[in-house]
């Protein structure tokens, strides 16, 4: 009879960084890419943050695949429905380890911004609900908080933090039904995201990122 077993093994994770950790850093961004992206490509969207007072860390999803066929361009993703709970736990532990690594090298008063794009929004939310890392701003870009989390027990953790949701006016994934779903999540979880819509699609335009940066500052 076939039996299912599990074995924890180590795995090499990839991540990319803009800036150098140290006492001059005033903002620490941890940014998670979307489906089929690579962290090195995704981090290019944040080049406007490349200065001596900002550190941007972009982890890459642990799963890789060919985008088309059996060779060519490679993309990464955070999880699929297969072994779902294990992948959620692995991703959360990975992000917490990366977060802790850099927080130990930064000033105590550094501003922490956590950003997830598309599929990365759920990944970031699941991580922070599991580990409760300290942060100031949560930015969900072109994606929703996962609906399968009970947010009410986490209300004290979230109530002193800034929650943003940004999406493009022509983003095919941010439909009216999806925005209604967001409202339902907010009502049930007693949480509130400040919604910002920009002109554009499923992307992070420089102008929209600059507008967000002004709000954070």
C-alpha positions in Angstrom: 0.0 0.0 0.0 1.3 3.4 -0.9 2.0 5.7 2.0 2.6 9.4 2.1 5.6 10.7 4.1 7.3 14.1 4.6 11.0 15.0 5.1 12.3 18.5 5.9 15.3 19.3 3.8 17.4 22.5 3.3 16.9 24.5 0.0 18.9 27.4 -1.4 16.8 30.5 -1.8 17.6 33.4 -4.1 17.1 37.0 -3.3 18.3 40.4 -4.6 19.1 43.6 -2.9 19.3 47.4 -3.6 21.4 49.3 -1.1 23.7 48.3 1.7 22.5 47.7 5.3 23.9 50.0 7.9 23.3 52.8 10.3 22.3 55.3 7.5 19.3 53.3 6.4 16.0 55.0 7.1 13.6 52.7 5.1 13.7 49.0 4.7 11.5 47.5 2.0 10.9 43.8 1.6 9.1 43.2 -1.7 7.6 40.0 -3.0 7.1 39.5 -6.8 4.1 38.1 -8.6 3.5 34.8 -10.5 6.1 33.9 -13.2 8.4 36.7 -12.3 12.0 36.6 -11.1 13.2 38.7 -8.2 16.0 40.2 -10.2 13.5 41.5 -12.8 11.0 42.6 -10.2 13.5 44.6 -8.3 14.1 46.8 -11.3 10.7 48.4 -10.6 12.2 49.8 -7.4 15.2 51.5 -8.9 13.8 54.9 -7.9 14.4 53.8 -4.3 18.1 53.2 -4.9 19.8 55.7 -2.5 22.1 55.5 0.5 19.1 55.7 2.9 17.0 52.9 1.6 17.4 49.1 1.5 15.2 47.0 -0.7 15.3 43.2 -0.5 13.5 41.1 -3.0 13.2 37.4 -2.2 12.4 35.0 -5.0 9.8 32.3 -4.9 11.2 28.8 -4.2 9.4 27.2 -7.2 10.8 27.7 -10.7 9.5 26.6 -14.1 9.8 27.3 -17.8 7.3 29.8 -18.8 6.7 28.2 -22.2 7.5 24.6 -23.1 10.6 22.8 -21.9 13.2 25.5 -22.2 13.7 29.3 -22.5 12.6 31.9 -20.1 12.2 30.8 -16.4 9.8 32.2 -13.9 9.1 31.7 -10.2 6.0 31.3 -8.1 5.3 31.2 -4.4 2.9 28.2 -4.3 0.3 26.1 -6.1 -2.5 24.1 -4.6 -0.2 21.0 -4.4 1.1 20.6 -0.9 -0.4 24.0 -0.2 0.0 24.1 3.6 3.6 23.0 3.4 4.5 25.7 0.9 2.8 28.3 3.0 4.8 27.3 6.0 8.0 27.1 4.0 7.5 30.6 2.5 6.7 32.2 5.8 9.8 30.7 7.4 11.9 31.8 4.5 10.6 35.4 4.6 11.0 35.6 8.4 14.6 34.4 8.2 15.4 37.0 5.5 13.6 39.7 7.5 15.5 38.9 10.6 18.8 38.8 8.8 18.5 42.4 7.7 16.7 43.8 10.7 19.7 42.8 12.8 21.8 45.1 10.6 19.6 48.2 10.6 18.8 51.0 13.1 16.1 50.4 15.7 14.0 53.2 14.3 14.1 52.1 10.6 10.8 52.3 8.8 9.7 48.9 7.6 7.6 48.6 4.4 6.3 45.2 3.3 5.1 45.0 -0.3 3.5 42.2 -2.2 2.7 42.3 -5.9 0.0 40.1 -7.4 0.6 36.5 -6.1 3.0 38.0 -3.6 0.3 39.8 -1.8 -1.1 36.6 -0.3 2.5 35.4 0.5 3.3 38.5 2.5 -0.1 38.4 4.3 0.3 34.8 5.3 3.8 35.4 6.5 3.0 38.3 8.8 -0.1 36.6 10.2 2.0 33.6 11.2 5.1 35.4 12.6 3.9 39.0 13.5 7.1 40.8 12.4 7.4 44.4 13.3 6.6 46.8 10.4 5.0 50.1 9.7 3.4 49.8 6.2 1.8 46.9 4.4 1.3 47.5 0.6 -0.7 45.0 -1.4 -0.2 45.9 -5.1 -2.5 44.3 -7.7 -3.7 41.6 -5.4 -5.9 41.0 -2.3 -5.4 39.7 1.2 -6.2 36.0 1.2 -9.8 35.3 2.1 -9.0 32.1 4.1 -7.3 34.0 7.0 -9.3 35.0 10.1 -8.0 38.5 10.6 -10.0 39.4 13.8 -7.5 37.7 16.2 -4.8 39.8 14.6 -6.5 43.2 15.0 -4.3 44.4 17.9 -1.2 43.6 15.8 -2.5 45.5 12.7 -4.4 48.4 14.2 -1.3 50.7 14.6 0.0 50.0 11.0 -0.7 51.5 7.7 -2.5 49.2 5.2 -2.6 50.1 1.5 -4.0 48.5 -1.6 -3.0 49.8 -5.0 -4.2 48.7 -8.4 -4.3 49.8 -12.0 -7.4 51.2 -13.6 -7.1 48.6 -16.5 -5.8 45.7 -14.4 -7.7 42.7 -15.7 -7.3 40.8 -12.4 -8.8 43.6 -10.2 -12.4 43.3 -11.4 -15.4 44.7 -9.6 -16.1 41.3 -8.1 -12.6 41.2 -6.7 -13.0 44.6 -5.1 -16.3 43.5 -3.6 -14.4 40.5 -2.2 -12.0 42.9 -0.6 -14.8 44.8 1.1 -16.1 41.5 2.5 -12.7 40.6 3.8 -12.4 44.0 5.4 -15.8 43.8 7.1 -15.4 40.3 8.4 -11.8 40.9 9.5 -12.3 44.4 10.9 -9.4 45.7 8.9 -9.3 48.6 6.5 -7.0 49.1 3.5 -6.6 52.6 2.0 -7.4 52.0 -1.7 -5.4 53.8 -4.4 -6.2 53.4 -8.1 -3.7 54.6 -10.7 -3.8 54.8 -14.5 -2.3 51.6 -15.8 -2.6 47.8 -15.8 -1.1 44.9 -13.9 2.2 46.6 -13.2 4.1 48.9 -10.8 4.6 52.2 -12.7 7.2 54.6 -11.5 4.7 57.5 -11.0 2.4 55.3 -8.8 5.4 54.2 -6.8 6.5 57.8 -6.3 3.1 58.8 -5.1 3.2 56.0 -2.6 6.6 57.1 -1.4 5.3 60.6 -0.8 2.6 59.2 1.5 5.1 57.1 3.4 7.3 60.1 3.9 
